[in-house]
Amino acid sequence: MTETEKQSRRELKAATWEWLSSNIDRLEDGHRSVLDTDERLGRYIRQVVGNPDGHNLYEGLAVRRFFDLLDRYAWDAEAVRHFIRFYETVKFSGVNGRQRYKMTPVQVFQSASLFGHRRPDGRRLIRTAYLFVPRKFSKTTFAAALAAYDILFGDSNAQAYVAANSYNQAKICFDEIREVMRGLDRKEKHFRINREAIFFRNGERGSLARCLSSSPKSLDGLNASLVIMDEYSQARDTATKSGADLKNVLTSSMGVRRNPQTIIITTASDVLDGPCYKELEGAKAVLRGEMESDTLFAHLFMPDVDDEEDDPRTWAKVQPHLGVTVQADYYEMAWEDAKLSHDDRLAFRTKLLNIFAVNEKGGWLPERIVKPLLGGFDIDTLAGRPPCAVAFDLSVHDDFSAVAYTVWEATSKRFLSHVDYYFPEGALKGHPNEQLYRAWVDAGHLNLCKGEKIDCRLIAQHIIKRAKTLHIVAIGYDAYKAQELRNILANTGGSETLHPYSQTNGSFNLPVESFESLVYDSPPKIRLNDNPINSFCFGNCVIDEDGMGNKKPYKAAPNRKIDGAICVLMTIGMLYTHKH
């Protein structure tokens, strides 16, 4: 997240709580009958409004959105009470055996949001819910209650499906559903309960619940009324399928249902290029009012932009069940472990702080260092034709290509690096990073070239156009992959500036160490253009050090591209060695 984005979130949070605190008395008076549905509903709302430091931006936005929907839709208090009574009647697993639990205020708010809002025809308003919660939030018991409730009180032919990225994960939730149903029918007179399905006996109802994790291709003919996606953040996009395929097959079967619901209950993970990460960004946009979707409910628990990961106040903000379903000292002990290893630090961030993150083990520059470097300049509006080094790294067909432009800004005494990215349109379908790249294309961060291979003429045109406003003193390239573009530029009069750049560790040691010095200076002496592919590339770098101590970045994994970082380093190397 760039500093501009961070400031936007700070301002939005301040404005959200100012609105809530200024209007809470009016809202409570106007919706007294709604808040009387359960006293814990009003208690939760008061807790959020009265303690902005203890609740994140999106929690506050969810409360504001709750009242906004009340102003426009009807309310069914009895439906909410009925589900709460059911939840508090059945027994769930626990450290002391199976027992009943009272809903916490935050769970009452979630239940009220799922069941209370009604369309003019009486149907439930909320069709899709994202419950983005940390580990040990009681999400398994809540999901099990939803599924059991749908079997018993939903359509007479209800079909509740629990799905996950793996069979074992899906079974954890489904096994809890089985035990809930066994607790209601110990002798199984009414239900037939087996390893992967629950049915009514004797045709009393046609309802069922099933556990799924199989290929979407084998799931034709379903008629889902409730879909629970457990740990959806682990779903990955691959060359052969989207991580959202199973969810899409299930949700597309809901057409005949009056009250279908899809509940995504998940904790963060290290899968930043899967469907969950992108869908949660969409849910955040809805909460911020940038997109409209009245049928969506999102309750997202995470730190705010300025929260420190070692601060107990952050832990309490992220985990509202701290001291309830989670031991009060659990986070403190986990943080002590997190300081000992990269793997434990990643687990702490993803599972307890509920932050999407990748392992920094062996990494060069962590995301928290690179992201603040993004933005703050426009390469095309710089005055005075400043000296500029250009570097390009081309992938002919199989992936994106990068072109970096780096100038020295004398007034601020810092480097400014702008990177453009290109990808052949014909190679997009089926690519391992297809979903991620399509999102970048839609946002204007990745340029598509027509055809099956990279368009060197298009890239040359862009470089030549930039030469009108920048004084290009050197153009570097990998001699093994750049002959076509090099020839085009040479034929347009740029032969004297073209120089092959050796890809050895020795050639990259100077720019690597120089870049580190620039980045960690205070303030940093380099800025990158505001493009998330930049932080993606630098975040994918691991440093290789040869026997002479020379360093060069390499990609951490085959699909973790680093071309943008390589190009920036080449330009830094050329500017440091350029003879004025």
N, C-alpha and C positions, 0 to 999 in steps of 0.2 A: 504494500500500500504506500503510495507516495505521500509526501507531506501535505500536498493539496487535498488529497482524499482524507487524510487524518483530520485536518482542520475542518473539513466539511462534516465529518462525523461528530467532532466536538461541538460544533455549532448546532447541529441537528439535535444532539442530546440535550443541550441547554434549552433549545426552543421547545422540545417535547415536554420536558419537566416544567418549564414555565407555563405551558398551556395546561398541563394536567393539574398542577397545583392551583392555578387560577380558576379552574373550572370544576374541580372535584366536588365541591358542595352542591353546585347546580346539577351536576351529573347524577350524584347520589339521590338528590331530591326527585329528579325527573324519572329515575329508574329504580325507585325504592322497591317496587314489587319484584323486579328482577333480582336485586341484591338480596331480597328476602328468600330467594330460592334456597339458599344455604348461607349461613352467617360467615362461613369460611371464604366465600366468594368475595364479599365486601372486605373481609380482613386482608386477603391477599392484595387486592387493589390498593387498599390504604397503605400496606407495607411498601409496595412499589412506589407509590406517589410520594410517600413521606421519607424515602431514603434513596435518593438518586445515586449516591455513591455505592450503594449495596446492590444495584441492579444495572444490567447493561442496557445500551441503547435500544436493542431490539426487544427486550422485555418491556420497556416503557412504551415502545411503538405498538406492541401487541395489546397493551391495555387501552391505549388511545383508539386503536382499531376496533376493539371490543365495543366501546361506546358508540363509535361511528356506525357499526352494524346494527346496534340496538335502535338507533334513530331511524333506520331504514327498513328493518325487518321485524317480524313478530317474534315472540318469545314463548317457549314451551317449558315452563318451570317443572311440570310433572315429569316430563321426559328426562330432565337432568336429575331430579330426585330419584327417579326409578333406577337409573344406572348407578348412582352413588349408593343406594340401598343394596343393590345387588353386589357391588364391589365389596361392601363392608360386611356382607353376609357370608360370602364364600371364604374358604381357607386357602392360603398360599404357603409355599415353602418358606422356611426361615431358619435361622441358626438354632432355634429351639423347637424345631419340628413345624408341622403345618399349623397355621394360626390365622386368625382374622386380623385385618389392619384397618385403622381409620384412615381415610384420605387426608393428606396434608392440604393446606390451602392452595398450593400451587397445582396439585392434582385436581382439586375441585374446579379451579379456573380452566384447566385443560378440558375436563369433562363437560363443563358448562359450555365452552366454546364449540365442542364437537356436537353436542346434542340439543343445545338451547335455541340457536338461531333458526328461524323457519321462514320458508318462502311463502308467498301469498296462498299457494295451494296446500300448505301444511307440510310439505316435504322438508327434510333437513337441508339447510343451506350449505354447510361445509361438506365438501366432497373429497378434498385432499388435505392432509395434515402433515406437517413436518415437525416432529418432536425431536429437536436436536439437543441431546442431553449428555452429560458425562457419564462415565461408568458408575455403577451402583446407585442409579437414580430410581430404581424399581421399575425400569421400563419393561422387564419381562413380565412381571405380575400385571402391570397395566395392560399390556398387549394381550395377555391371556384372558383377562376379564372382558376385554372388547370382543374377542373371538367367541368366548362362551356365551356372552350376552346376545350376540348375533344369532347363534345357533338356537337359543331358547326363545328370544323375543323378536327376532327379525322376521323376514318373510318366511312363510311356511316351508318354502323350498330354499332357504338361505344356503349360501355356499361361502364359507369363510376359509381363506387360504393364508397360511403363514409361509413366507418365502424368504430366502436369504441367499447370500453368495455361495454358501457351502451347505452341504447336507447337515453337517454337525451343528452349524450355527442355527439352522432352521429347527433342528430337533430340540435345542435347548428351550426355545419358546413353546414349541408344540408339546413337549413333555409336560410343561406347566399347565397347558390347557387340558391335557389328558387327566392330570391329577385333580384339577378343579372339577371336571365332569365326574370323575370317580367319587369325589367327595360328596357330590350331589346325588349320586346313584351308586351306593357302595356295592350292591349286588348286581349291578348292570341289568336291571329289569327293563329300563327304558332306553339305554344307550348301548351300542356295540362299539367298543373301544379297542383299536388295535394299534400297531406300531406307528402308522402314518395317517390314520383316518379315524373319524368319529361319526357314527351314524345313529339315527333313531331306529329302534326296533319296531316291528309290527306296523309300520306305516303311520305312526302317530303324527309325525312331521317328516317332511322330505329334506330337512336341514342336514348339513354335514360340515365338517371341518377337515382340512387336509394340510399336510406338511409337504412343501415343494422346494426343490432346488435343481430340478432337471432342466434339460434343454427346452427352450420355448417351442421348438418344432414338434414336441410330443404332447402339447397341451391344448390341442384343438377341442372344441365342444364344451368349454367351460362356460359357466354362467355366474361369475363371482358377484357376491353382494358386499363382501368385506375383504380387502387385501391388506395384509400387514407385511411390510418389508422391514426385516430386521437387519441391522448393521449394513444398511445400503451403502454406506461410505466405502465399503471394501470392494464394491463392484468395479470392474475394470473394463475399459474399451480395448478391444484387440483388433487384429487385422481381419478376423472372421466374424466378429459379432460386437454389438454394443452391450455395455454393462446394464443398460436399461431394457434390454430385450424381454426379460422375464416379466418385469413390471408392466411393460407395455402390452404384452399378450394378456395378462390378467386384467388390467384396467380396461382394455378394449372389449372385454367380454361382459361388461356391466350395463350394456345399453338398455336392457328391459327393467332394470332395478329402479324402484322409486327412491330409495335412500342409499345409494352406493357410497362407500367410503374407502379411500386408500390412506392408510396410516403408515408413514415412514418414520420409524423410531430408530435413531442411530446416534452413534458417537463418532467423532472425527477420526480420521486415519491419515496415512501417508500417501493416499491415492489422490493426487491433485488433478489428474487428467481423466478421472472417471465421471459418470453422470451425476453422482450425488453432489459433488463440489459445485458443478454448474447449476444444478437445480436449486441448491441452497442460495446461490447468488441471486437467482430469480426471486426466491421467496423474500430475501432481504430487500430487493427492489420494490416488491409489493408493499412491505411494511413501511418503506421510506416514502411511499406514495408515487414512485416513479413508474409503476405498472399497476393495472387494475385487475383484480381477481377476487370477487366477493366470496367465491366458493373455496378459497384457500385459507387455512389456519396455519400459522407458523409460530412456534414457541422455541426460541433459540437461546441457549445458554452458552456464553463465551466471555472472555475478557473484553473490556473496552480498549481503545487504541493506546491509551497511556498506562494501562495496568501492568505491573511488574509480576513476573511469573513466580517469584519467591515470596510474594506478599500474602499473608493470611487473609487479607481483605479481598484479594483477587480470588482466592480459593472459595471463600464463602459466597462470592458473587456468582461464580460459575456453578457451584454445587449447592442448590437450595436445600438439599437433604443432608447437609453436613451436620452431624450430631443426631440425625434421625435414622436414616438407613446406612449412613457411613459414620464410622467412629470419628470422634472429634479430632483425634491426633493422626488420622490416616494420611492426610495430605502432608503433614509435617514429616512423617517418616518416609513417605514416597519421595519428597523433595530431597531428603538426605541421600537417598539412593540415586536420584537423578543427577546429582553432582559428581557421581563416581564414574559414569560411563555414558557414551553417546546413545546407546540403545535404551538405557533407562531414561535419559533425558527426552528421547523421542516418545517413549511410552507415556511419560508424565504430561507432555504437551498435548498429545493426541487424545489420550484416554481420560485424563483428569482435568486438564484445562480446556479440552474440547476444541483444539485448534488443529486445522489441517497443516501438517508439517512434514518435511522429509528429513531423513537422517543426515546430520552434518558430518558424520564420521568420514574422515578422509576428504571432506569437502574443502574447497578453497575459501570461498567467501560466503558466509551464511546469508540467507534472504534478508534478515534484519539489517544487514550492513548495506546490501545492494539496493534494496527498494527505496530508501531515502534519497538515493542519488538520482532518481528519475525525475525529469521535468525541470521547468524553470528557464527554458530557452527555446527559441525557434531558429533552427539552422538557416532557414531561408530568409530571415529578416536581419541577419547580422550585417552591420554596416562596414564599409571600408575594405572589402575583399580580403579578409584575414588569411594568413597562410594556412593551408589545409593539407593534411595527408589523407589519402584514400586507400582502403584495402578491401579486397573482395575474396570470398571463399565460396566456391560454386559446387553445388550438387546437381548433376545434369538432370536426373530423373527422380531419384528415390527420396529426396528430401529437400528442405528449403535451403536457399542460398542467402548470403548476407553481404551487404556493402556498408562499410563504416566510413564516416567522414569526421575527422577530429581536427579542431582548430585550437589555437592558444588565444584566449581572450585576455588581452593585456590589461584592460581596465580592472578586471576582477582578479587577475593573476590566477587563472584556472583553465583547465582544458574542458572543452565541450565536445562530446562525442555523440553523433547521430548515426543510428543504424537503420537501414531499410532491409526488409526481408521479402523474399520472393519464393513462390512455389508453383510448379506446373499443375494446372487445373486437372489435366487428365490423370495425374497420379494420386489425386486426393482420395478417391473412392477405394476403400479397403486398406488404406494406410493405417499402421498401428496407432498413430496419433490423429486419426481423421477427425474425431469429435472436437478435440482441442483446437486443431488447425481451423476447422470451420468456424468455431467461435471467434478466433482471431481474425479471420477474413471478414466476418460480419461486423466486427468492431473496428475494422479499418487498420489493423496492425500488421496484416500479412497480405502482400500483393500477389494476386493470382496471375500467372502467365497462361495464355491460351496454348492448348496442345499438350503433348505428352512429356516435353522436356523444357528446361529452363530457357527463357527467351533472352539470349545475350544481347540482342539488338535493343530490346526495351531497357535493359540495365544500362547499356552504353548511352542511350538517349538521356537517361536520368543523370548520369555522371556528367555528360557534356552540358546539360542544362545547369547543373550546380556550378560548373566551372565559370559561369557568367557572373556569379555573386561571390564565389570563393576562389582564392588564389591557390590552385592545386599545385603543390611543389613536389609531390611524390605519390605514386600509385603502386601499392604492393600487392602481390598475389602468389598463390601456390603454383609453382611452375608446372606441376603435374596435372592440374585440373582447370587451366584457365586459358588455353591457347586461343580459342575462338574469340572470347571477349578481349583478350590482349591484342589480337590482330585488328579488331574493329577499332579499338581506341588508338592504336598505333597509326592506322590509316587516316584518322581524323586529326593528326598532328600532335598526338600525345606521346610519341615514342620516347622522348627524352625523360619523361617523368615515370615511365614504367620500369619497375624493378622487381624481379622475382625475390620473394622473401623466403629464406630457408626455414623449414619447419622443424628444425632440430631444437633440442633443449637449450643448446648454447645460444641460439638466436633469440629465444624467448626469455632467457633469464633476466636480461635488462628490463624489458617491458613489464614482466611479472613483478619484479621487485619495485619498479617505479610505480606501477599501478597500486600496489599495496600501500606505498608511502603516500600517494595522492589520496587514496580512499580514507586512510586512518588519520590524515592530517585534520586539524580542527580550526576552521571548518574544512570539509573535504575540498580538495583542489581539482576535482573532476566532477562533471555532471553528464548524465546519459539522457537521451531523449525519452519522453514519457511513453514507453512501449513495454508492456509486460513480458514480451519475448526476451528483452534484455535481461531481466532478473531471472527468467527461466534458463537462459544460456549460462549466465555466471553461476547460478545455483547448481547447475549440472556438472561443474568443473571439479575434478580432483587433480591434485598436483603430483606430478611425477618428478622425482629428483634423481639425476644420474650420479655416477660415481664422482664427478667433479663438482657436485653441488649445484648444477644448473637445473632450473625448474621450467616446466611447461605444463599447461593444463591439458587434461584428457577427459573424455566423457565418462561419466560414472556408469552408464549402461547404454546399450545400443540405441535406444530411442530417446536418450537424454542429449539432445543437440546442444552444441557449444559454439556454433559458427559465429554468432554475434560477438561473443567474448574473444574469440581468436582474432577476428577482424579489428576490434578495438585495440587489442594488444599490439597487433602489427602496426597500426597507425601511431601508437605511442612510441614504439621502437623506432619508426622512421623519423618522427619529429625530434626525438632525443639525439639522433645521429645525423640529422640533416645539416648540411653546411650552408649557412645563410650568406 
